[in-house]
Amino acid sequence: VQLQASGGGLVQPGGSLRLSCAASGRIFSINVMAWYRQAPGKQRELVARIISGGITNYADSVKGRFTISRDNAKNTVYLQMNSLKPEDTAVYYCYAHLLTAVWGDHWGQGTQVTVSS
């Protein structure tokens, strides 16, 4: 199983980016897909997650600015990030709890988001 993230980059404060993460391989079901981030010198933190059925949760720091969505047919999760702030600068990692032979946790390789003027 592989999670391939894309869409990071450099953006000015107030700008927008859209991250994508596609899960591939012998996948029977995906329960949770999520985005985490880790800034230099800080612990990895949950940004947003979406559970099968469409229930979403967000970190307080991104509520109202970020939107997580999911395309079940493509095993893909998206993170639309608007009104970006310098404090959003981090490496963003996608995560999935999914079923192959067994249920397990899987991580993507990370994509850098830099918010700077």
Contacts in CASP RR format, 6 or more apart in sequence:
PFRMAT RR
TARGET T0000
AUTHOR 0000-0000-0000
METHOD contacts of the structure
MODEL  1
VQLQASGGGLVQPGGSLRLSCAASGRIFSINVMAWYRQAPGKQRELVARI
ISGGITNYADSVKGRFTISRDNAKNTVYLQMNSLKPEDTAVYYCYAHLLT
AVWGDHWGQGTQVTVSS
1 23 0 8 1.000
1 24 0 8 1.000
1 25 0 8 1.000
1 26 0 8 1.000
1 27 0 8 1.000
1 98 0 8 1.000
1 100 0 8 1.000
1 106 0 8 1.000
2 23 0 8 1.000
2 24 0 8 1.000
2 25 0 8 1.000
2 108 0 8 1.000
3 21 0 8 1.000
3 22 0 8 1.000
3 23 0 8 1.000
3 94 0 8 1.000
3 95 0 8 1.000
3 96 0 8 1.000
3 106 0 8 1.000
3 107 0 8 1.000
3 108 0 8 1.000
3 109 0 8 1.000
4 21 0 8 1.000
4 22 0 8 1.000
4 24 0 8 1.000
4 108 0 8 1.000
4 109 0 8 1.000
5 19 0 8 1.000
5 20 0 8 1.000
5 21 0 8 1.000
5 92 0 8 1.000
5 93 0 8 1.000
5 94 0 8 1.000
5 108 0 8 1.000
5 109 0 8 1.000
5 110 0 8 1.000
5 111 0 8 1.000
6 19 0 8 1.000
6 20 0 8 1.000
6 21 0 8 1.000
6 111 0 8 1.000
7 17 0 8 1.000
7 18 0 8 1.000
7 19 0 8 1.000
7 20 0 8 1.000
7 111 0 8 1.000
8 17 0 8 1.000
8 19 0 8 1.000
8 92 0 8 1.000
8 111 0 8 1.000
8 112 0 8 1.000
8 113 0 8 1.000
9 17 0 8 1.000
9 111 0 8 1.000
9 112 0 8 1.000
9 113 0 8 1.000
9 114 0 8 1.000
10 114 0 8 1.000
10 116 0 8 1.000
11 17 0 8 1.000
11 84 0 8 1.000
11 113 0 8 1.000
11 114 0 8 1.000
11 115 0 8 1.000
12 115 0 8 1.000
12 116 0 8 1.000
12 117 0 8 1.000
13 84 0 8 1.000
13 85 0 8 1.000
13 86 0 8 1.000
13 115 0 8 1.000
13 116 0 8 1.000
13 117 0 8 1.000
14 82 0 8 1.000
14 83 0 8 1.000
14 84 0 8 1.000
14 85 0 8 1.000
14 115 0 8 1.000
15 82 0 8 1.000
15 83 0 8 1.000
15 84 0 8 1.000
15 115 0 8 1.000
16 80 0 8 1.000
16 81 0 8 1.000
16 82 0 8 1.000
16 83 0 8 1.000
16 84 0 8 1.000
17 81 0 8 1.000
17 84 0 8 1.000
17 113 0 8 1.000
18 78 0 8 1.000
18 79 0 8 1.000
18 80 0 8 1.000
18 81 0 8 1.000
19 35 0 8 1.000
19 78 0 8 1.000
19 79 0 8 1.000
19 81 0 8 1.000
19 92 0 8 1.000
19 94 0 8 1.000
19 111 0 8 1.000
19 113 0 8 1.000
20 76 0 8 1.000
20 77 0 8 1.000
20 78 0 8 1.000
21 33 0 8 1.000
21 35 0 8 1.000
21 76 0 8 1.000
21 77 0 8 1.000
21 78 0 8 1.000
21 94 0 8 1.000
21 96 0 8 1.000
21 108 0 8 1.000
22 74 0 8 1.000
22 75 0 8 1.000
22 76 0 8 1.000
23 30 0 8 1.000
23 33 0 8 1.000
23 75 0 8 1.000
23 76 0 8 1.000
23 96 0 8 1.000
23 98 0 8 1.000
23 106 0 8 1.000
24 75 0 8 1.000
25 100 0 8 1.000
26 100 0 8 1.000
27 75 0 8 1.000
27 98 0 8 1.000
27 99 0 8 1.000
27 100 0 8 1.000
28 98 0 8 1.000
28 99 0 8 1.000
28 100 0 8 1.000
29 52 0 8 1.000
29 98 0 8 1.000
29 99 0 8 1.000
30 52 0 8 1.000
30 72 0 8 1.000
30 75 0 8 1.000
30 96 0 8 1.000
30 97 0 8 1.000
30 98 0 8 1.000
30 99 0 8 1.000
31 51 0 8 1.000
31 52 0 8 1.000
31 97 0 8 1.000
31 98 0 8 1.000
31 99 0 8 1.000
31 103 0 8 1.000
32 49 0 8 1.000
32 50 0 8 1.000
32 51 0 8 1.000
32 52 0 8 1.000
32 95 0 8 1.000
32 96 0 8 1.000
32 97 0 8 1.000
33 49 0 8 1.000
33 50 0 8 1.000
33 68 0 8 1.000
33 70 0 8 1.000
33 77 0 8 1.000
33 94 0 8 1.000
33 95 0 8 1.000
33 96 0 8 1.000
33 97 0 8 1.000
34 46 0 8 1.000
34 47 0 8 1.000
34 48 0 8 1.000
34 49 0 8 1.000
34 50 0 8 1.000
34 68 0 8 1.000
34 77 0 8 1.000
34 94 0 8 1.000
34 95 0 8 1.000
34 96 0 8 1.000
35 46 0 8 1.000
35 47 0 8 1.000
35 48 0 8 1.000
35 49 0 8 1.000
35 68 0 8 1.000
35 77 0 8 1.000
35 79 0 8 1.000
35 92 0 8 1.000
35 93 0 8 1.000
35 94 0 8 1.000
35 95 0 8 1.000
36 44 0 8 1.000
36 45 0 8 1.000
36 46 0 8 1.000
36 47 0 8 1.000
36 92 0 8 1.000
36 93 0 8 1.000
36 94 0 8 1.000
36 95 0 8 1.000
37 44 0 8 1.000
37 45 0 8 1.000
37 47 0 8 1.000
37 88 0 8 1.000
37 90 0 8 1.000
37 91 0 8 1.000
37 92 0 8 1.000
37 93 0 8 1.000
37 113 0 8 1.000
38 44 0 8 1.000
38 45 0 8 1.000
38 90 0 8 1.000
38 91 0 8 1.000
38 93 0 8 1.000
39 87 0 8 1.000
39 89 0 8 1.000
39 90 0 8 1.000
39 91 0 8 1.000
42 90 0 8 1.000
44 93 0 8 1.000
45 59 0 8 1.000
46 57 0 8 1.000
46 59 0 8 1.000
47 58 0 8 1.000
47 59 0 8 1.000
47 62 0 8 1.000
47 66 0 8 1.000
47 79 0 8 1.000
47 92 0 8 1.000
48 56 0 8 1.000
48 57 0 8 1.000
48 58 0 8 1.000
48 59 0 8 1.000
48 62 0 8 1.000
48 66 0 8 1.000
48 67 0 8 1.000
48 68 0 8 1.000
48 79 0 8 1.000
49 56 0 8 1.000
49 57 0 8 1.000
49 68 0 8 1.000
49 95 0 8 1.000
50 56 0 8 1.000
50 68 0 8 1.000
50 69 0 8 1.000
50 70 0 8 1.000
50 77 0 8 1.000
52 72 0 8 1.000
54 70 0 8 1.000
56 68 0 8 1.000
58 64 0 8 1.000
58 66 0 8 1.000
58 68 0 8 1.000
61 87 0 8 1.000
62 81 0 8 1.000
62 88 0 8 1.000
65 81 0 8 1.000
65 82 0 8 1.000
65 83 0 8 1.000
65 84 0 8 1.000
66 79 0 8 1.000
66 80 0 8 1.000
66 81 0 8 1.000
66 82 0 8 1.000
67 79 0 8 1.000
67 80 0 8 1.000
67 82 0 8 1.000
68 77 0 8 1.000
68 78 0 8 1.000
68 79 0 8 1.000
68 80 0 8 1.000
69 77 0 8 1.000
69 78 0 8 1.000
69 80 0 8 1.000
70 76 0 8 1.000
70 77 0 8 1.000
70 78 0 8 1.000
71 77 0 8 1.000
71 78 0 8 1.000
77 94 0 8 1.000
77 96 0 8 1.000
79 92 0 8 1.000
81 88 0 8 1.000
81 113 0 8 1.000
84 113 0 8 1.000
84 115 0 8 1.000
85 115 0 8 1.000
86 115 0 8 1.000
86 116 0 8 1.000
87 115 0 8 1.000
88 113 0 8 1.000
88 115 0 8 1.000
89 113 0 8 1.000
89 114 0 8 1.000
89 115 0 8 1.000
89 116 0 8 1.000
90 112 0 8 1.000
90 113 0 8 1.000
91 110 0 8 1.000
91 111 0 8 1.000
91 112 0 8 1.000
91 113 0 8 1.000
92 110 0 8 1.000
92 111 0 8 1.000
92 112 0 8 1.000
92 113 0 8 1.000
93 107 0 8 1.000
93 108 0 8 1.000
93 109 0 8 1.000
93 110 0 8 1.000
94 107 0 8 1.000
94 108 0 8 1.000
94 110 0 8 1.000
95 105 0 8 1.000
95 106 0 8 1.000
95 107 0 8 1.000
95 108 0 8 1.000
96 105 0 8 1.000
96 106 0 8 1.000
97 103 0 8 1.000
97 104 0 8 1.000
97 105 0 8 1.000
97 106 0 8 1.000
98 104 0 8 1.000
98 106 0 8 1.000
END
